[in-house]
Amino acid sequence: MYASARGSQPHVSSRPLDHSTVPLPSSPCSGSSKNTSVRFGGYKNQAARAHRRSVAVAADMSDAGDRDLQKLAPLEAILFDIDGTLCDSDPFHFLAFRDLLQQVGFNDGVPITEEFYSANISGWHNDALAGQLFPELDHDKAMEFMDQKEALFRRLAAGELKGLDGLQDLCKWIEDRNLKRAAVTNAPRANAELVLSLLGLTSFFPVLVIGSECERAKPSPDPYLKALELIGASPDHTFIFEDSASGVRAGVAAGVAVVGLTTGNPEKVLRDAGASLLIEDFRDPKLLAMLQELDPAAAEK
């Protein structure tokens, strides 16, 4: 996830960045990522069971804007962010930023915290972030740092990244109903393609939209508007899975309902950004109940 810093920032050391002498550290996080391996099968049955429990969660869903979600029927398409949404990749991004920023003397060499990462980095794109983290540095030089950080992320993530619980079952549910879909991210293309490959989802998404390849990246609506255009879907019958405030704002600005995943941000942050429903992962009973309501296959019977 990529972000422009917001609010107060740690002091940025004036020491110049010599990227030619900054080695990539060895992986500090082997085994540190959350084990979210997926158990296959039974998504339709789970959705049915969740629907029977929907009365119990109805009040919560209503508070979360479920009335807006119900208006999506008949459901036509689902759009996905990648980092923090398809998988919990933020721990790898955080470690890459923490280690490299410390090496170049950011914040006088004091490591950034997860709280700083969540508030100032997560969810935005590298071009904006480079200028926020290093405002006194030549932009091209700052972007060299960002490129190095992305290379480290790919090293850390390879072989370690797992999909969120329920992801594979959800993908099968989508395929069985021939719903349109696209992946929409602020991540660099190399990162996005690697993550989709590691998750076995390269062929699942016919469209991949990269924020930096649009006129404006998230939180502007451009990436989601482009995705809707490319797959030929109506915003009135589409919803988005997002995990960051930046991404939620982008979806809302595009006129699309957003389901927020609480993988890396507090519920209030996502709610304030405009998320219609909040879930923990793709097995959350609230999501399963919603899908039962919107199931186009059931509507055709």
Disulfide bonds with the S-S distance in Angstrom:
none
